[in-house]
Amino acid sequence: MLKTFPKGGIHPADNKLSANMAIEPLPLPVSVSIPISQHIGAPAEVIVEKKQKVKVGEVIATAKGFVSSNIHATVSGTVTKIDTVLDSSGYKRQAVTIRVKDDEWVDGVDLGDELIKDFDLTKEEIVRKIMEAGVVGLGGAAFPSHVKLAPPKGKHADILIVNGVECEPFLTADHRLMVEKPEQILVGIDILKKALDVKRVGIGVEANTPDAVKIFEQLTKDRDDIKVYPLQVKYPQGGEKQLIKAVTGQEVPAGGLPIDVGAIVHNVGTVFSVYEAIQKNKPLVERVVTITGKSLARPANFKVRIGTSVADLIEAAGGMPEDTGKIINGGPMMGKSLSDVTVPITKGTSGILLVPEEETRRGKVKTCIRCSRCVSVCPMGLEPYLLMTLVEKKLDERARDEDLFDCIECGSCNYICPSNRPLLDYIRLGKKVLK
């Protein structure tokens, strides 16, 4: 029987329209705007000047503190502006704009396709190189990866869990990466194993991507240290805590971290970036992004330079459909609406979803009928109706006591509510008020 997490969960339609579309490189744009804060933690500090010429892979902003990340030039050309630009959050943030000329990389980056398996770096050298390459979590959180490789004093990881669960409907970037680059991902796993000094690895993949499951099972059939876990198709199976529960049976305590139960989780895209950083000397300057939507002419999976505009991505996929009512950064469950197509793709952008107008209308909000369906689907065992009511009545501290911050914002409660109540909106509002 396939494993899964025990509490809550829902089954939205998959709509994996781009599942069979191979990854293809997006043509270089005319210019890119690269935000210096596209990760959790302190923004990086800009070290280039206007009119300066840069090459791909050159550091343009350095990490400012341990929980921060280097930012690199993702194209070659001339710095034309260091100013604020609108990003996916809807706020203006500092960014470096580069006008593209040619495609000239810094020395030492291996752009070839040859698989390189052997490495002889020490644990410390691996962590330092990952930090220098600006690798962050590519599952959406954009947490600096080198921080995850340095557990707090007294904590030790027993298992590395690789998150190959792409449970958000429509998104297929991770699926394509697993199908097309599995051997590179396995080398990345070996690198992370050494950095964390762990003996066990679990690769979690949902059963709706049987080709990925089969590939990894075949490649690891002679390895005792790696086990592939085909998992039930249930949203939000890819949530960090839900994945740990499904793979290890252990539950991360309220307010706790995966390391509290001896686990470290890395997304497959992150693992591939680790491979490129260590074996190819390549910083994180591009990523796979799904562009999709029911009315889109050509749903696709593009390898995109960071800083490319969403508009460029839409154009490459056949242009904006006339019936588009909403553009979402990410998937339909946890993604956030974009107010402008000029916003840049960042390290945390896994997909862009174009939703037809007729599917964007929210139903009329009605009175809560106490059906408790929001409680039954919550994967964290919370009471979303109660949290919304407390935030609505400005009883924020009471909401905190009811474990408001344990909400992973998966949106299952919103999806199931028959009264169309904006449960997640209020939960997010409560978190902002209390921060």
N, C-alpha and C positions, 0 to 999 in steps of 0.2 A: 504493500500500500504506500502511495506517495505521501511524503511528510508535508506538514504545513504548520502554521501557528494556530493555537487553539481558540483564541478569543476573537470574536467578530469577523469582519471581512465581508467583502461584497464581490459580485461578479459582473462588472460592466463589460459591454461588448469590446472585443479586442481591437477591431478596426486597424489591423497591422497592414495598411495599404502598401507600404514600401518594404515589406519583409523580403521580397525576392530581388530587390534592387541593389546591385553590387555598389560598394563604396567607390565614388569617383571624385577626383579632385575638382574643386570649384575653381574656375579661371581666376587669376589674380585680379583684384579690384583696382580701380584708379587710385584710391587712397584708403587708408584704414585709420580708425580712431581707437586707440588702445587704452582702456581705463586702467588706472594704476591701483584701483581697489576692486579687484574681481575675485576676492578670496575672503574667508573669515579671518578677522584679525586686523592689525594696523595696516593702513594703506602704505604702498611702497613709496620711496622718495625718488623723484625724477632726477636723473643725472645727465640728461642730454639738454641741448639748447636749440632754440629755433634756428633753422637753416643748416643744422648739422646733418651730415650724411651718415647713414647707418646701413649696416648689413643685417640680413636675417640671422637671428640668434644672438645679436648683440644686446647686452643688458642696457635697458633704457631707464629702469627704475629699480632701486635696490630695496630688499626687504628691510623694514624698519622694526626690528624686534624679532623675537623667536617665533611668535605666532604672526607671521607675515610671509610674503612670498615675492621673489624676484619677478620682474616683468621684462620680457624681451621684445625686441623688434621682430615683428612677424613677417615683414616685407623689407626689401631694400629700397632705399630712396632718400628723400630729404624731409627732415622734420619741418613741417609748415606751421604748426600751431601747438602750443601747450596751454590748454584752456579747459573749461568745463564743457562736457557734452551730456546730453540726455542718455541715461542708461536704462536697463530693463526695469529698474525699481521705480522709474518715473521721476527720479530726481536727477539734477545735473551734478556730475562728479568730474574730477580732474582726469584728463586723458591726454595722451600724446598722439597727434595726428601726423601721419607720414604719407607723403605723395610717392606713389610707387614708381620705381625705375628699375627695369631688369629684375633679376631674381638672384642676387649675389649673397651667398651665405658666408658666415664667419669660417675661418679655417678650422679643420678638425672634425666637422660634422660629416658623418657617413650617411649619404642619401641613397645608398644602394639597397637592393632588396634581399641581399644575402643574409640568411639566418645565422646569427652568431650566438653560440650556446655557452662557450667558456668565459668565465670571468674570475679574477683573482683578487678583487678588492676586499679589504677588511670591512667589518660591520660599520665602523666609523666612517670609512671612505665612501661607502654606499650611501649612508644617510646624508653626508655632506654633498655628494654629487646630486642627489635628488633635490636637496634644498637649493643648490645653485641653479638647477635646471628649472626651478619654478613649478615643480609638479604639485598639483593640488587634486583633491577628490573630484573626479569628473562625473560622479553620479548626481550632482546638483548642488551639494553643500559647499564645494570648493574649499574644504578644510585643508590647510597645508599638510602635505603627506609626510614631510619629515617630522612633524610634531607627533603624528600617530606612531612613528617608529621610535619614539623616545618616551616610553611609558613612565608615569610618575614613580618616584622612589618607593620601593616596597611592592610594586605591581609587576607582574610578568605575564606575558601572553603564552598560552598553551596551544592555541590554534589560530591559524590565519584562515579567515573565511573570505573567499572571493565571490563578490556579488555579481552574478550573471543574470539576475532576475530583473527583467525590464517590465515591471508590472503595469506601468502607466499605459493605457490604451494609445494606439497610434505610433508610439515611438519604437524604432527598430535599430538605432545606431549601435547599441551594445550587441544585439543579436548578430548583425552583420560583421562586427569586429570579431566575435567569437568564431563565426564560420570561416572568415577569411584570414585571421591572424592567430589561430590557436597555438601554434608552436612558439610564437613570440610571447604570447601570454604565459605559457608554461615557463619560459626562461625568466620572465618577470616575476613569476611566483617563486622560483628558486632564489632569485635575488632578494625578494622580501623575506623569504624564510631565513636566509642568512642574517639579514639585518635585524630580524626580530628574535633570532635564535629559537625558532619553534620547530617542532618535529612533525606536526600534523597540519594538513591543509584540507579544507572542504570547499568544493566549488558548487555553489547553489545555482541551479538553472531551472526555470519553470518548464513544465512538460509541454507547453505549447510551442517550444522551440526544439523539437526532437532531433533536428539535424545538429544543433550545437551539443546536445546531450551525447549523441552518438559519437561525435568527433572527439570530445574530451574523454569519454569512456575508452575509446580505442587508443588514444595517445597515452593514457595513464594506466592501461591494463597491467603493466608489469611494475607498477610503483605502489609500494605499501604506504607511502607517506601522503598520497593524495587520493581523496575519495570524491567522486562526483555524486551530488545529491539532486536527482530529478525531483522537483517539488510540485505540489498541487497548484493549479492555476487559480489563484485567489488574490485579490487586491486587499491590502498593500503588502504582498509577500516580499517585496524588495526593501521594505523598511528595515533598518539595521537591526532593531530589536526583534522584529518578527522573523528575520532571517536567522538570527542567532538561536532563537527558540526552536525553529524548525530543524536546524542542523545539529544543535548540541543538546536540545531539551532544556537548556538553562534559561532562566528569565533574568534579564538585567533589572536590578531593583529600581524603584521609583527614584528619579533624580540621579541615577547612576550612569556609568559609562560601560561600554562593552568590556573594557579591560577589567572591570570589577568582577566579571565572570571568566576572565582569562582569554577573552577573544579580541581580535583586531579584524576589522572588516575593510576591505578595499574593493572598489568597483572594478570591473574588468577593463574599462577604459583607462583607469588610473594605472592598473598593472601593465597595460601596454605602454603607457607613457614612461613608466619606470624602465621597461625594457629599452625604449628608445634613448632615455637619458643615460643609462649605464653602458649599453652595448653600442650605441650609435653616436653618443656624445651630443645628442640632439635635445635642446631645451623644449619646453612645452610652448610651441608657437602655433599649433593647429590641432584640430580635433574633428571627430566625426559628428555631424549634426543631421538629424532627420528633418526634412521639410515635407509636410504632409497636410492633407485635408481632403474632404470628400469631393469638393469641386475643383481641386487643383489639377492642372493638366498632367503634371508629371511628378508625382510623389517620389522622393529620392533620398539617398544617404550621401551627403557630400563631405569630403575632407576640406575643412574651411580654415583659412588663416584667421586667427583671433583678431578682432577689430574690424572685420568685414561687416558691412551693414546688413541688417535683416532684409532691406530692399533688394540688395544684390542677390541674396539667396532666393527670394521669391521670384525674381526675374529669371534666374537660372532654371527654376522649376516650372516655367511656362507663364509666369506673370500672375498678377493678383486676380482671382476670379471675381466676376461682377457681383456675385451674391455674398461676398465676404462681410460678415458682421462683426467678427472679433478675431484678433491675432493674439495667440497665446505663446508665451515663452515657456516651453516645457510641454507637459501633457495636459489633458483636460481635467485631471483630478487635482493635481498640486501646482500646476502652472499658473502664471500670473499674466493678466492681459497687458498687452503693450499699447501705449498711446501714440506711438510714432514708429514708422518703419526705418527711420535713420539710426535707431539704436544699434550699437555694435554687438556682434557675437562675442561672448566672453568664454573663459575656460569652463564655466559652469553651464553653458548652453547645450543641452542635449537634443533639443528639438524645437521647431517652430510649427505651430498648428494653426491653420486657417479654418475658422468655423463659419459655416453659412449663417446668414442673418436669421433664418427661421429657427435655428437651433440655439440661438443665443438669448432668446427671451426667457426671463425668469417668470415663473408662475406667481400669481398673487399670494402675498404672504398672509397666512391665516393663523388663527389661534392654535396654540399647541393643544393637541387632543390627548396628550399623555399616553400615547401608544407604546412608547419606550423603544421604538425601532432604532432610534439613534444610539441608544445604550447597547442594544443587541449587536450592532455592527461595529462598534468602536473597538479597534484592535488593542487599545490600551486599557480597556475596562473602565473608561470614564463615563460621566453622565453629561453629554453635550447639552441637553436641554437645560440642565441646572446651571452649567457654566455660562450659557448665553444669558439666562435670566439674571444671574448675579452681576455680570458685566453690564447688562442693560440698566440695572438698578444702581450701578456704580458701587457695588459691594465687591471691589476688586480684591481686597485682602482675603475675603471669604472665598473668592474664586481661587486664589493662590492655595488656600488650605485644602481646596477640593482638587488639588493636583493639576491646575490649569497648565503648568509648564510641562507636564508629561504628554500633552497633546502633540502628536507628530504632524498635525495639519494635513492628514491624508484626504480629508473631504468625504469620507464614507458617510458621515452623519448628514451632510448636505444632500448627498446623492439619494439617500433613502427616505428623507423626511417627506411625508405626504402633505404637510402644511406649508411646504416651501420656505421654511424658516431659515434665515441666514446664520445658521449656527456657527460655522467656521469664521465668518466675518467678525462676529462678536468675540470669538475666542482669540483671534489674532489681535483685535483691538485691545482686549484685556491684557494680553502679553505686552503690547507696546506701552500701555499706561503704567504697568508695573515695572518696566525695565528702567 
